[in-house]
Amino acid sequence: MECKRCGIDLTEKEYKNVASWFFCLDCFQALMAKAEEKKDEPAMMPAPKMSGEEQQCVLCEEKIEEGTGCKMLGMMLCRECYENLVKKPDIPPLPEAGEDEQAVDASEKPAVMQVRVDFSSPVQCYGCGRQIPAVGSKQFDEQPYCPDCYYRLPEIIAQKPKPFQKPVDAPPSDKVRENRSDNQGYEDGHICQACQRRVLPDNLETVEGFEICRACLTTDQETALEIARIRHRKTLEKILKELA
């Protein structure tokens, strides 16, 4: 791949393409600079050219015969370069599918049977004989039933899941008794007066008259005592309001 203007090899180099032509960066910038110079020049009447004056194409630098040049963005181009820049690229037509391919495509599509059912038409319940809409009927043994008769059929009732039976309370095992004895402290209402958690009696300590768990004491004893005092003060205020 070579530059259209200077002919240098563009392999592994940056380049710009204009239509189907490639230009190195220097040649491309030179072309754009010429176009900008022509664009910025004030409009004025072109000077009459001498009959013997030669013109060159700015792209291919070939001699332009008189009357065959074309101007584009202030640049003079030969007829061939101008047409290559402005004409649309040739797009090859899409190949037309043959009759054999169309026949194969038609055979690959699965046939769909269209059945029209009128759900608004009434049907007669096989059980009670009422007329009900077809869309609201239930089929059993290829016979239509209304919902009331359908769910009263013994076969349908037998299919329903039975309610869960509560197991008979068995005497607690030794392990269960042991767990209950371990949790007896929680059930007896041993509550930390700071965090209000239920704890075992062994995990409570009495500090300034308040029962506070070891977790609160080891985390922040002063804060735990302050919370316990606030809770106790609110309890006293509530009792005072009730007695007033």
C-alpha positions in Angstrom: 0.0 0.0 0.0 1.6 3.3 -1.2 0.7 7.0 -0.9 -1.2 8.2 -3.9 0.8 11.4 -4.0 4.4 10.8 -3.0 4.4 7.0 -3.5 6.1 6.0 -0.2 5.3 2.7 1.4 2.6 3.1 4.1 3.2 -0.3 5.8 3.2 0.1 9.6 2.7 3.9 9.2 -0.2 6.2 9.9 -2.2 7.2 6.9 -5.5 8.8 5.8 -7.8 7.5 3.1 -9.8 9.7 0.8 -12.4 7.6 -1.2 -10.4 4.6 -2.3 -6.9 6.3 -2.1 -4.4 6.4 0.7 -2.2 9.3 1.7 0.6 9.7 4.2 0.1 12.3 6.9 2.4 14.9 5.2 0.6 14.7 1.9 -2.8 14.7 3.5 -2.0 17.8 5.6 -0.6 19.5 2.5 -3.8 18.8 0.6 -5.9 20.1 3.4 -3.7 23.2 3.8 -4.2 24.0 0.1 -7.9 23.6 0.5 -8.0 25.9 3.5 -5.9 28.6 1.7 -8.3 28.5 -1.3 -11.2 28.7 1.1 -9.9 31.7 3.0 -9.0 33.7 -0.1 -11.5 36.6 -0.8 -13.9 35.9 -3.7 -12.6 37.6 -6.8 -12.9 37.2 -10.5 -10.4 34.6 -11.8 -7.7 36.0 -14.0 -8.0 34.9 -17.6 -5.6 32.0 -18.3 -3.3 32.0 -21.2 -4.1 29.4 -23.7 -0.7 27.8 -23.4 -0.7 27.7 -19.5 -0.6 24.1 -18.2 -2.5 22.8 -15.1 -1.7 19.8 -12.9 -3.9 17.7 -10.7 -3.1 18.2 -7.1 -3.6 14.5 -6.4 -2.0 12.6 -9.2 0.1 15.6 -10.5 -0.8 14.6 -14.1 -1.3 17.3 -16.7 -4.9 18.5 -17.1 -6.0 19.1 -20.6 -7.8 22.3 -21.3 -11.5 22.2 -20.5 -11.3 18.8 -18.6 -10.3 20.0 -15.1 -12.7 20.1 -12.1 -12.5 22.3 -9.0 -13.2 20.8 -5.6 -12.6 22.8 -2.3 -10.4 25.2 -4.3 -8.2 22.5 -5.7 -7.9 21.6 -9.4 -8.4 17.9 -10.1 -8.4 15.8 -13.2 -11.6 14.2 -14.3 -10.5 10.7 -13.1 -9.5 11.9 -9.6 -12.7 14.0 -9.2 -15.0 11.1 -10.2 -13.2 8.8 -7.8 -13.7 11.2 -4.9 -17.4 12.0 -5.5 -18.8 8.9 -6.9 -20.4 6.3 -4.6 -18.7 2.9 -4.2 -20.1 0.1 -6.2 -22.1 -2.2 -4.1 -22.5 -5.7 -5.5 -26.1 -6.8 -5.7 -27.3 -9.5 -3.3 -27.4 -12.9 -4.8 -31.0 -13.9 -5.6 -32.2 -17.1 -4.0 -32.9 -19.9 -6.5 -36.1 -21.8 -6.7 -34.5 -24.8 -4.9 -33.4 -22.7 -1.9 -36.9 -21.2 -1.6 -38.4 -24.7 -1.7 -36.0 -25.8 1.1 -36.9 -22.8 3.2 -40.6 -23.5 2.8 -40.2 -27.1 3.7 -38.2 -26.4 6.9 -40.9 -24.3 8.4 -43.1 -26.5 10.6 -46.8 -26.5 9.7 -49.0 -24.9 12.3 -52.6 -26.0 12.5 -54.9 -23.1 13.2 -57.9 -24.0 15.3 -60.5 -21.4 16.3 -62.4 -22.1 19.5 -65.3 -19.9 20.5 -64.9 -19.7 24.3 -68.0 -17.5 24.7 -70.3 -20.3 23.6 -72.1 -22.0 26.6 -71.7 -25.7 27.4 -73.8 -27.9 29.7 -72.4 -29.1 32.9 -72.3 -32.9 33.0 -73.1 -33.0 36.7 -75.8 -30.4 37.4 -76.9 -29.6 33.8 -76.3 -25.8 34.1 -75.3 -23.8 31.1 -71.9 -22.2 31.8 -69.3 -20.5 29.5 -66.9 -22.9 27.8 -63.9 -20.9 29.2 -65.0 -21.5 32.8 -65.6 -25.2 32.5 -63.4 -28.0 33.8 -62.8 -31.2 31.8 -63.0 -34.6 33.5 -63.2 -37.8 31.4 -63.8 -35.7 28.3 -66.9 -34.2 29.9 -67.4 -30.5 30.9 -68.1 -29.7 34.5 -68.9 -26.5 36.3 -66.3 -25.6 39.0 -68.7 -26.6 41.8 -69.4 -30.1 40.5 -65.8 -30.6 39.4 -64.3 -30.0 42.8 -67.0 -32.3 44.4 -65.9 -35.3 42.3 -64.4 -38.1 44.5 -61.5 -38.4 42.2 -60.6 -34.7 42.5 -61.1 -34.7 46.2 -58.7 -37.7 46.5 -56.0 -35.7 44.6 -56.1 -32.8 47.1 -53.3 -32.8 49.7 -54.4 -33.9 53.1 -53.9 -31.4 56.0 -50.8 -31.9 58.1 -51.5 -33.9 61.2 -50.0 -32.6 64.4 -47.7 -35.2 66.0 -48.5 -36.5 69.4 -46.5 -34.9 72.1 -43.9 -37.4 73.3 -42.2 -37.2 76.7 -39.0 -35.1 76.5 -35.8 -37.0 76.3 -32.9 -36.5 78.6 -31.1 -34.2 76.2 -34.2 -32.0 75.9 -34.5 -31.8 79.7 -30.8 -30.8 79.9 -31.3 -28.0 77.3 -34.4 -26.8 79.2 -32.4 -26.7 82.4 -29.7 -24.7 80.7 -32.1 -22.2 79.3 -34.0 -21.9 82.6 -32.1 -18.8 83.3 -33.4 -17.1 80.2 -37.0 -18.1 81.0 -36.7 -16.8 84.6 -36.3 -13.3 83.3 -32.6 -12.4 84.0 -32.3 -9.3 81.9 -29.4 -6.9 81.6 -30.6 -3.5 82.7 -28.3 -1.8 80.2 -28.8 -3.8 76.9 -32.0 -5.5 77.9 -30.8 -8.9 76.7 -31.7 -12.1 78.5 -28.6 -13.7 79.9 -27.7 -16.5 82.3 -27.4 -15.6 86.0 -23.7 -16.4 86.0 -23.1 -13.7 83.3 -24.7 -10.9 85.4 -22.9 -8.7 87.9 -24.4 -6.2 90.3 -22.7 -2.8 89.9 -24.1 0.1 92.0 -27.4 -1.8 92.5 -27.9 -2.5 88.7 -27.6 -6.0 87.2 -25.5 -5.6 84.1 -24.1 -8.4 81.9 -20.4 -8.9 81.5 -20.6 -8.0 77.8 -21.7 -4.5 78.6 -19.2 -4.2 81.5 -16.2 -5.2 79.3 -17.3 -3.0 76.4 -18.0 0.3 78.2 -18.8 0.1 81.9 -19.5 3.8 82.3 -21.9 3.9 79.4 -23.7 0.8 80.6 -24.2 2.3 84.0 -25.5 5.6 82.5 -28.0 3.6 80.3 -29.1 1.6 83.4 -29.6 4.9 85.4 -31.6 6.5 82.6 -33.9 3.4 82.3 -34.4 3.3 86.0 -35.2 7.0 86.2 -37.8 6.7 83.4 -39.4 3.8 85.4 -39.5 5.9 88.5 -41.1 8.8 86.6 -43.7 6.5 85.2 -44.6 5.2 88.6 -44.8 8.7 90.0 -47.3 9.7 87.3 -49.4 6.7 88.1 -49.5 7.5 91.8 -50.3 11.2 91.2 
